[in-house]
Amino acid sequence: MVIQPSMSPSAIVEVWSETEEVFSQYNIPINNRHALETLVKTEFLPSLLQELNSIVGSSNATCIEGG
């Protein structure tokens, strides 16, 4: 599974607790009310997603379509 911009920080931390530190560094609130794409400025979103996915060892290469 790849961390997506439509996921909430809370849902991400629930599955990958090691991402909590990244959210703290970027001052992103860990809640279920908003998706990353609404919490993070557009220009920073790709690098944040890359960092989060790197921490959890996930990438498009490790995932298959639909699951």
PDB file of N, CA, C and O in Angstrom:
ATOM      1  N   MET A   1       0.845  -1.185   0.000  1.00  0.00           N
ATOM      2  CA  MET A   1       0.000   0.000   0.000  1.00  0.00           C
ATOM      3  C   MET A   1       0.885   1.241   0.000  1.00  0.00           C
ATOM      4  O   MET A   1       1.865   1.311   0.741  1.00  0.00           O
ATOM      5  N   VAL A   2       0.545   2.190  -0.810  1.00  0.00           N
ATOM      6  CA  VAL A   2       1.258   3.451  -0.885  1.00  0.00           C
ATOM      7  C   VAL A   2       0.432   4.509  -0.154  1.00  0.00           C
ATOM      8  O   VAL A   2      -0.787   4.577  -0.310  1.00  0.00           O
ATOM      9  N   ILE A   3       1.111   5.331   0.644  1.00  0.00           N
ATOM     10  CA  ILE A   3       0.419   6.430   1.319  1.00  0.00           C
ATOM     11  C   ILE A   3      -0.004   7.437   0.256  1.00  0.00           C
ATOM     12  O   ILE A   3       0.812   7.898  -0.543  1.00  0.00           O
ATOM     13  N   GLN A   4      -1.278   7.766   0.260  1.00  0.00           N
ATOM     14  CA  GLN A   4      -1.887   8.625  -0.760  1.00  0.00           C
ATOM     15  C   GLN A   4      -2.302   9.972  -0.167  1.00  0.00           C
ATOM     16  O   GLN A   4      -2.515  10.075   1.041  1.00  0.00           O
ATOM     17  N   PRO A   5      -2.417  11.001  -1.003  1.00  0.00           N
ATOM     18  CA  PRO A   5      -2.832  12.317  -0.517  1.00  0.00           C
ATOM     19  C   PRO A   5      -4.260  12.345   0.017  1.00  0.00           C
ATOM     20  O   PRO A   5      -4.622  13.257   0.761  1.00  0.00           O
ATOM     21  N   SER A   6      -5.065  11.371  -0.348  1.00  0.00           N
ATOM     22  CA  SER A   6      -6.455  11.337   0.115  1.00  0.00           C
ATOM     23  C   SER A   6      -6.590  10.726   1.514  1.00  0.00           C
ATOM     24  O   SER A   6      -7.683  10.716   2.080  1.00  0.00           O
ATOM     25  N   MET A   7      -5.504  10.227   2.063  1.00  0.00           N
ATOM     26  CA  MET A   7      -5.537   9.608   3.402  1.00  0.00           C
ATOM     27  C   MET A   7      -5.387  10.677   4.482  1.00  0.00           C
ATOM     28  O   MET A   7      -4.720  11.693   4.285  1.00  0.00           O
ATOM     29  N   SER A   8      -6.020  10.428   5.620  1.00  0.00           N
ATOM     30  CA  SER A   8      -5.874  11.343   6.744  1.00  0.00           C
ATOM     31  C   SER A   8      -4.626  10.971   7.543  1.00  0.00           C
ATOM     32  O   SER A   8      -4.225   9.807   7.558  1.00  0.00           O
ATOM     33  N   PRO A   9      -4.012  11.947   8.205  1.00  0.00           N
ATOM     34  CA  PRO A   9      -2.846  11.642   9.031  1.00  0.00           C
ATOM     35  C   PRO A   9      -3.141  10.575  10.089  1.00  0.00           C
ATOM     36  O   PRO A   9      -2.302   9.716  10.358  1.00  0.00           O
ATOM     37  N   SER A  10      -4.316  10.630  10.678  1.00  0.00           N
ATOM     38  CA  SER A  10      -4.689   9.650  11.699  1.00  0.00           C
ATOM     39  C   SER A  10      -4.711   8.231  11.145  1.00  0.00           C
ATOM     40  O   SER A  10      -4.221   7.301  11.785  1.00  0.00           O
ATOM     41  N   ALA A  11      -5.275   8.070   9.963  1.00  0.00           N
ATOM     42  CA  ALA A  11      -5.334   6.748   9.341  1.00  0.00           C
ATOM     43  C   ALA A  11      -3.932   6.244   9.004  1.00  0.00           C
ATOM     44  O   ALA A  11      -3.650   5.051   9.121  1.00  0.00           O
ATOM     45  N   ILE A  12      -3.067   7.146   8.591  1.00  0.00           N
ATOM     46  CA  ILE A  12      -1.692   6.771   8.256  1.00  0.00           C
ATOM     47  C   ILE A  12      -0.942   6.322   9.506  1.00  0.00           C
ATOM     48  O   ILE A  12      -0.292   5.277   9.504  1.00  0.00           O
ATOM     49  N   VAL A  13      -1.033   7.112  10.572  1.00  0.00           N
ATOM     50  CA  VAL A  13      -0.335   6.785  11.816  1.00  0.00           C
ATOM     51  C   VAL A  13      -0.886   5.500  12.435  1.00  0.00           C
ATOM     52  O   VAL A  13      -0.147   4.746  13.068  1.00  0.00           O
ATOM     53  N   GLU A  14      -2.164   5.256  12.253  1.00  0.00           N
ATOM     54  CA  GLU A  14      -2.772   4.036  12.785  1.00  0.00           C
ATOM     55  C   GLU A  14      -2.125   2.788  12.170  1.00  0.00           C
ATOM     56  O   GLU A  14      -1.937   1.783  12.855  1.00  0.00           O
ATOM     57  N   VAL A  15      -1.792   2.855  10.895  1.00  0.00           N
ATOM     58  CA  VAL A  15      -1.176   1.719  10.209  1.00  0.00           C
ATOM     59  C   VAL A  15       0.348   1.747  10.362  1.00  0.00           C
ATOM     60  O   VAL A  15       0.974   0.713  10.592  1.00  0.00           O
ATOM     61  N   TRP A  16       0.933   2.932  10.232  1.00  0.00           N
ATOM     62  CA  TRP A  16       2.391   3.085  10.289  1.00  0.00           C
ATOM     63  C   TRP A  16       2.742   4.092  11.388  1.00  0.00           C
ATOM     64  O   TRP A  16       2.851   5.287  11.112  1.00  0.00           O
ATOM     65  N   SER A  17       2.915   3.637  12.599  1.00  0.00           N
ATOM     66  CA  SER A  17       3.181   4.526  13.734  1.00  0.00           C
ATOM     67  C   SER A  17       4.471   5.323  13.563  1.00  0.00           C
ATOM     68  O   SER A  17       4.603   6.409  14.127  1.00  0.00           O
ATOM     69  N   GLU A  18       5.424   4.799  12.794  1.00  0.00           N
ATOM     70  CA  GLU A  18       6.692   5.488  12.598  1.00  0.00           C
ATOM     71  C   GLU A  18       6.542   6.800  11.821  1.00  0.00           C
ATOM     72  O   GLU A  18       7.476   7.601  11.791  1.00  0.00           O
ATOM     73  N   THR A  19       5.397   7.032  11.198  1.00  0.00           N
ATOM     74  CA  THR A  19       5.177   8.273  10.455  1.00  0.00           C
ATOM     75  C   THR A  19       4.799   9.443  11.365  1.00  0.00           C
ATOM     76  O   THR A  19       4.829  10.599  10.941  1.00  0.00           O
ATOM     77  N   GLU A  20       4.448   9.145  12.597  1.00  0.00           N
ATOM     78  CA  GLU A  20       4.013  10.204  13.521  1.00  0.00           C
ATOM     79  C   GLU A  20       5.084  11.281  13.683  1.00  0.00           C
ATOM     80  O   GLU A  20       4.760  12.464  13.787  1.00  0.00           O
ATOM     81  N   GLU A  21       6.341  10.888  13.706  1.00  0.00           N
ATOM     82  CA  GLU A  21       7.431  11.845  13.859  1.00  0.00           C
ATOM     83  C   GLU A  21       7.496  12.821  12.686  1.00  0.00           C
ATOM     84  O   GLU A  21       7.776  14.004  12.880  1.00  0.00           O
ATOM     85  N   VAL A  22       7.244  12.339  11.486  1.00  0.00           N
ATOM     86  CA  VAL A  22       7.257  13.208  10.299  1.00  0.00           C
ATOM     87  C   VAL A  22       6.143  14.253  10.404  1.00  0.00           C
ATOM     88  O   VAL A  22       6.358  15.429  10.111  1.00  0.00           O
ATOM     89  N   PHE A  23       4.964  13.819  10.821  1.00  0.00           N
ATOM     90  CA  PHE A  23       3.862  14.768  10.981  1.00  0.00           C
ATOM     91  C   PHE A  23       4.201  15.826  12.029  1.00  0.00           C
ATOM     92  O   PHE A  23       3.859  16.996  11.862  1.00  0.00           O
ATOM     93  N   SER A  24       4.865  15.424  13.096  1.00  0.00           N
ATOM     94  CA  SER A  24       5.284  16.377  14.130  1.00  0.00           C
ATOM     95  C   SER A  24       6.281  17.382  13.576  1.00  0.00           C
ATOM     96  O   SER A  24       6.182  18.576  13.856  1.00  0.00           O
ATOM     97  N   GLN A  25       7.239  16.907  12.795  1.00  0.00           N
ATOM     98  CA  GLN A  25       8.255  17.793  12.214  1.00  0.00           C
ATOM     99  C   GLN A  25       7.632  18.850  11.311  1.00  0.00           C
ATOM    100  O   GLN A  25       8.102  19.987  11.265  1.00  0.00           O
ATOM    101  N   TYR A  26       6.584  18.481  10.598  1.00  0.00           N
ATOM    102  CA  TYR A  26       5.926  19.389   9.665  1.00  0.00           C
ATOM    103  C   TYR A  26       4.731  20.117  10.290  1.00  0.00           C
ATOM    104  O   TYR A  26       4.017  20.846   9.601  1.00  0.00           O
ATOM    105  N   ASN A  27       4.516  19.918  11.584  1.00  0.00           N
ATOM    106  CA  ASN A  27       3.398  20.548  12.298  1.00  0.00           C
ATOM    107  C   ASN A  27       2.050  20.242  11.643  1.00  0.00           C
ATOM    108  O   ASN A  27       1.196  21.118  11.505  1.00  0.00           O
ATOM    109  N   ILE A  28       1.880  18.984  11.246  1.00  0.00           N
ATOM    110  CA  ILE A  28       0.629  18.542  10.639  1.00  0.00           C
ATOM    111  C   ILE A  28      -0.188  17.843  11.717  1.00  0.00           C
ATOM    112  O   ILE A  28       0.278  16.866  12.302  1.00  0.00           O
ATOM    113  N   PRO A  29      -1.396  18.325  11.991  1.00  0.00           N
ATOM    114  CA  PRO A  29      -2.222  17.700  13.028  1.00  0.00           C
ATOM    115  C   PRO A  29      -2.629  16.278  12.639  1.00  0.00           C
ATOM    116  O   PRO A  29      -2.972  16.000  11.490  1.00  0.00           O
ATOM    117  N   ILE A  30      -2.581  15.397  13.623  1.00  0.00           N
ATOM    118  CA  ILE A  30      -2.964  14.005  13.381  1.00  0.00           C
ATOM    119  C   ILE A  30      -4.440  13.858  13.732  1.00  0.00           C
ATOM    120  O   ILE A  30      -4.812  13.687  14.893  1.00  0.00           O
ATOM    121  N   ASN A  31      -5.269  13.930  12.690  1.00  0.00           N
ATOM    122  CA  ASN A  31      -6.709  13.804  12.891  1.00  0.00           C
ATOM    123  C   ASN A  31      -7.328  13.091  11.700  1.00  0.00           C
ATOM    124  O   ASN A  31      -6.673  12.879  10.680  1.00  0.00           O
ATOM    125  N   ASN A  32      -8.583  12.728  11.838  1.00  0.00           N
ATOM    126  CA  ASN A  32      -9.324  12.042  10.781  1.00  0.00           C
ATOM    127  C   ASN A  32     -10.202  12.987   9.972  1.00  0.00           C
ATOM    128  O   ASN A  32     -10.871  12.565   9.028  1.00  0.00           O
ATOM    129  N   ARG A  33     -10.202  14.259  10.338  1.00  0.00           N
ATOM    130  CA  ARG A  33     -11.133  15.202   9.704  1.00  0.00           C
ATOM    131  C   ARG A  33     -10.717  15.639   8.314  1.00  0.00           C
ATOM    132  O   ARG A  33     -11.563  16.001   7.497  1.00  0.00           O
ATOM    133  N   HIS A  34      -9.408  15.608   8.035  1.00  0.00           N
ATOM    134  CA  HIS A  34      -8.938  16.130   6.750  1.00  0.00           C
ATOM    135  C   HIS A  34      -7.906  15.204   6.132  1.00  0.00           C
ATOM    136  O   HIS A  34      -7.136  14.551   6.836  1.00  0.00           O
ATOM    137  N   ALA A  35      -7.901  15.158   4.825  1.00  0.00           N
ATOM    138  CA  ALA A  35      -6.903  14.400   4.082  1.00  0.00           C
ATOM    139  C   ALA A  35      -5.619  15.229   3.975  1.00  0.00           C
ATOM    140  O   ALA A  35      -5.641  16.452   4.113  1.00  0.00           O
ATOM    141  N   LEU A  36      -4.517  14.547   3.728  1.00  0.00           N
ATOM    142  CA  LEU A  36      -3.244  15.251   3.566  1.00  0.00           C
ATOM    143  C   LEU A  36      -3.335  16.350   2.521  1.00  0.00           C
ATOM    144  O   LEU A  36      -2.784  17.436   2.703  1.00  0.00           O
ATOM    145  N   GLU A  37      -4.036  16.065   1.420  1.00  0.00           N
ATOM    146  CA  GLU A  37      -4.114  17.030   0.324  1.00  0.00           C
ATOM    147  C   GLU A  37      -4.784  18.338   0.721  1.00  0.00           C
ATOM    148  O   GLU A  37      -4.613  19.346   0.035  1.00  0.00           O
ATOM    149  N   THR A  38      -5.544  18.346   1.814  1.00  0.00           N
ATOM    150  CA  THR A  38      -6.160  19.587   2.279  1.00  0.00           C
ATOM    151  C   THR A  38      -5.362  20.235   3.409  1.00  0.00           C
ATOM    152  O   THR A  38      -5.569  21.407   3.723  1.00  0.00           O
ATOM    153  N   LEU A  39      -4.449  19.474   4.020  1.00  0.00           N
ATOM    154  CA  LEU A  39      -3.665  19.979   5.145  1.00  0.00           C
ATOM    155  C   LEU A  39      -2.300  20.529   4.734  1.00  0.00           C
ATOM    156  O   LEU A  39      -1.711  21.338   5.452  1.00  0.00           O
ATOM    157  N   VAL A  40      -1.803  20.093   3.587  1.00  0.00           N
ATOM    158  CA  VAL A  40      -0.447  20.419   3.168  1.00  0.00           C
ATOM    159  C   VAL A  40      -0.499  21.246   1.881  1.00  0.00           C
ATOM    160  O   VAL A  40      -1.272  20.946   0.971  1.00  0.00           O
ATOM    161  N   LYS A  41       0.323  22.276   1.817  1.00  0.00           N
ATOM    162  CA  LYS A  41       0.386  23.093   0.604  1.00  0.00           C
ATOM    163  C   LYS A  41       0.791  22.219  -0.578  1.00  0.00           C
ATOM    164  O   LYS A  41       1.620  21.318  -0.455  1.00  0.00           O
ATOM    165  N   THR A  42       0.191  22.507  -1.709  1.00  0.00           N
ATOM    166  CA  THR A  42       0.386  21.715  -2.921  1.00  0.00           C
ATOM    167  C   THR A  42       1.858  21.517  -3.263  1.00  0.00           C
ATOM    168  O   THR A  42       2.254  20.427  -3.677  1.00  0.00           O
ATOM    169  N   GLU A  43       2.668  22.553  -3.096  1.00  0.00           N
ATOM    170  CA  GLU A  43       4.077  22.443  -3.476  1.00  0.00           C
ATOM    171  C   GLU A  43       4.880  21.533  -2.544  1.00  0.00           C
ATOM    172  O   GLU A  43       5.943  21.047  -2.932  1.00  0.00           O
ATOM    173  N   PHE A  44       4.391  21.292  -1.320  1.00  0.00           N
ATOM    174  CA  PHE A  44       5.098  20.438  -0.369  1.00  0.00           C
ATOM    175  C   PHE A  44       4.571  19.004  -0.340  1.00  0.00           C
ATOM    176  O   PHE A  44       5.236  18.111   0.184  1.00  0.00           O
ATOM    177  N   LEU A  45       3.398  18.782  -0.892  1.00  0.00           N
ATOM    178  CA  LEU A  45       2.755  17.470  -0.818  1.00  0.00           C
ATOM    179  C   LEU A  45       3.582  16.341  -1.441  1.00  0.00           C
ATOM    180  O   LEU A  45       3.735  15.299  -0.804  1.00  0.00           O
ATOM    181  N   PRO A  46       4.122  16.498  -2.654  1.00  0.00           N
ATOM    182  CA  PRO A  46       4.908  15.393  -3.231  1.00  0.00           C
ATOM    183  C   PRO A  46       6.107  14.979  -2.379  1.00  0.00           C
ATOM    184  O   PRO A  46       6.371  13.786  -2.226  1.00  0.00           O
ATOM    185  N   SER A  47       6.831  15.944  -1.826  1.00  0.00           N
ATOM    186  CA  SER A  47       7.995  15.592  -1.010  1.00  0.00           C
ATOM    187  C   SER A  47       7.582  14.951   0.313  1.00  0.00           C
ATOM    188  O   SER A  47       8.263  14.052   0.807  1.00  0.00           O
ATOM    189  N   LEU A  48       6.471  15.410   0.886  1.00  0.00           N
ATOM    190  CA  LEU A  48       5.975  14.794   2.109  1.00  0.00           C
ATOM    191  C   LEU A  48       5.560  13.350   1.850  1.00  0.00           C
ATOM    192  O   LEU A  48       5.904  12.455   2.622  1.00  0.00           O
ATOM    193  N   LEU A  49       4.831  13.123   0.778  1.00  0.00           N
ATOM    194  CA  LEU A  49       4.410  11.764   0.433  1.00  0.00           C
ATOM    195  C   LEU A  49       5.615  10.863   0.181  1.00  0.00           C
ATOM    196  O   LEU A  49       5.628   9.704   0.597  1.00  0.00           O
ATOM    197  N   GLN A  50       6.617  11.394  -0.493  1.00  0.00           N
ATOM    198  CA  GLN A  50       7.821  10.615  -0.753  1.00  0.00           C
ATOM    199  C   GLN A  50       8.518  10.245   0.557  1.00  0.00           C
ATOM    200  O   GLN A  50       8.958   9.108   0.725  1.00  0.00           O
ATOM    201  N   GLU A  51       8.619  11.187   1.470  1.00  0.00           N
ATOM    202  CA  GLU A  51       9.254  10.926   2.756  1.00  0.00           C
ATOM    203  C   GLU A  51       8.471   9.899   3.564  1.00  0.00           C
ATOM    204  O   GLU A  51       9.055   8.972   4.125  1.00  0.00           O
ATOM    205  N   LEU A  52       7.155  10.061   3.625  1.00  0.00           N
ATOM    206  CA  LEU A  52       6.329   9.107   4.367  1.00  0.00           C
ATOM    207  C   LEU A  52       6.441   7.699   3.784  1.00  0.00           C
ATOM    208  O   LEU A  52       6.615   6.730   4.522  1.00  0.00           O
ATOM    209  N   ASN A  53       6.341   7.592   2.470  1.00  0.00           N
ATOM    210  CA  ASN A  53       6.422   6.283   1.829  1.00  0.00           C
ATOM    211  C   ASN A  53       7.808   5.671   1.966  1.00  0.00           C
ATOM    212  O   ASN A  53       7.937   4.450   2.059  1.00  0.00           O
ATOM    213  N   SER A  54       8.836   6.492   1.980  1.00  0.00           N
ATOM    214  CA  SER A  54      10.190   5.994   2.170  1.00  0.00           C
ATOM    215  C   SER A  54      10.343   5.392   3.565  1.00  0.00           C
ATOM    216  O   SER A  54      10.953   4.335   3.726  1.00  0.00           O
ATOM    217  N   ILE A  55       9.794   6.060   4.560  1.00  0.00           N
ATOM    218  CA  ILE A  55       9.882   5.590   5.943  1.00  0.00           C
ATOM    219  C   ILE A  55       9.204   4.236   6.107  1.00  0.00           C
ATOM    220  O   ILE A  55       9.698   3.375   6.834  1.00  0.00           O
ATOM    221  N   VAL A  56       8.086   4.048   5.440  1.00  0.00           N
ATOM    222  CA  VAL A  56       7.346   2.781   5.595  1.00  0.00           C
ATOM    223  C   VAL A  56       7.769   1.731   4.573  1.00  0.00           C
ATOM    224  O   VAL A  56       7.246   0.617   4.572  1.00  0.00           O
ATOM    225  N   GLY A  57       8.724   2.086   3.695  1.00  0.00           N
ATOM    226  CA  GLY A  57       9.222   1.139   2.713  1.00  0.00           C
ATOM    227  C   GLY A  57       8.228   0.806   1.624  1.00  0.00           C
ATOM    228  O   GLY A  57       8.192  -0.316   1.119  1.00  0.00           O
ATOM    229  N   SER A  58       7.418   1.793   1.267  1.00  0.00           N
ATOM    230  CA  SER A  58       6.384   1.578   0.263  1.00  0.00           C
ATOM    231  C   SER A  58       6.626   2.496  -0.927  1.00  0.00           C
ATOM    232  O   SER A  58       7.046   3.643  -0.773  1.00  0.00           O
ATOM    233  N   SER A  59       6.354   1.974  -2.108  1.00  0.00           N
ATOM    234  CA  SER A  59       6.459   2.780  -3.327  1.00  0.00           C
ATOM    235  C   SER A  59       5.519   2.184  -4.363  1.00  0.00           C
ATOM    236  O   SER A  59       4.932   1.124  -4.150  1.00  0.00           O
ATOM    237  N   ASN A  60       5.387   2.864  -5.466  1.00  0.00           N
ATOM    238  CA  ASN A  60       4.548   2.333  -6.524  1.00  0.00           C
ATOM    239  C   ASN A  60       5.075   0.989  -7.021  1.00  0.00           C
ATOM    240  O   ASN A  60       4.299   0.164  -7.503  1.00  0.00           O
ATOM    241  N   ALA A  61       6.371   0.763  -6.911  1.00  0.00           N
ATOM    242  CA  ALA A  61       6.970  -0.491  -7.356  1.00  0.00           C
ATOM    243  C   ALA A  61       6.620  -1.649  -6.431  1.00  0.00           C
ATOM    244  O   ALA A  61       6.618  -2.802  -6.861  1.00  0.00           O
ATOM    245  N   THR A  62       6.321  -1.356  -5.155  1.00  0.00           N
ATOM    246  CA  THR A  62       6.017  -2.421  -4.200  1.00  0.00           C
ATOM    247  C   THR A  62       4.527  -2.733  -4.137  1.00  0.00           C
ATOM    248  O   THR A  62       4.114  -3.650  -3.427  1.00  0.00           O
ATOM    249  N   CYS A  63       3.728  -1.985  -4.867  1.00  0.00           N
ATOM    250  CA  CYS A  63       2.282  -2.159  -4.796  1.00  0.00           C
ATOM    251  C   CYS A  63       1.719  -2.588  -6.144  1.00  0.00           C
ATOM    252  O   CYS A  63       2.270  -2.291  -7.203  1.00  0.00           O
ATOM    253  N   ILE A  64       0.599  -3.298  -6.060  1.00  0.00           N
ATOM    254  CA  ILE A  64      -0.068  -3.716  -7.276  1.00  0.00           C
ATOM    255  C   ILE A  64      -1.385  -2.979  -7.405  1.00  0.00           C
ATOM    256  O   ILE A  64      -1.967  -2.559  -6.405  1.00  0.00           O
ATOM    257  N   GLU A  65      -1.847  -2.824  -8.601  1.00  0.00           N
ATOM    258  CA  GLU A  65      -3.107  -2.140  -8.881  1.00  0.00           C
ATOM    259  C   GLU A  65      -4.258  -2.824  -8.142  1.00  0.00           C
ATOM    260  O   GLU A  65      -4.426  -4.041  -8.204  1.00  0.00           O
ATOM    261  N   GLY A  66      -5.046  -2.001  -7.437  1.00  0.00           N
ATOM    262  CA  GLY A  66      -6.233  -2.524  -6.761  1.00  0.00           C
ATOM    263  C   GLY A  66      -5.973  -3.168  -5.429  1.00  0.00           C
ATOM    264  O   GLY A  66      -6.890  -3.757  -4.857  1.00  0.00           O
ATOM    265  N   GLY A  67      -4.765  -3.086  -4.902  1.00  0.00           N
ATOM    266  CA  GLY A  67      -4.607  -3.666  -3.601  1.00  0.00           C
ATOM    267  C   GLY A  67      -3.260  -3.664  -3.083  1.00  0.00           C
ATOM    268  O   GLY A  67      -3.025  -4.141  -1.972  1.00  0.00           O
TER     269      GLY A  67
END
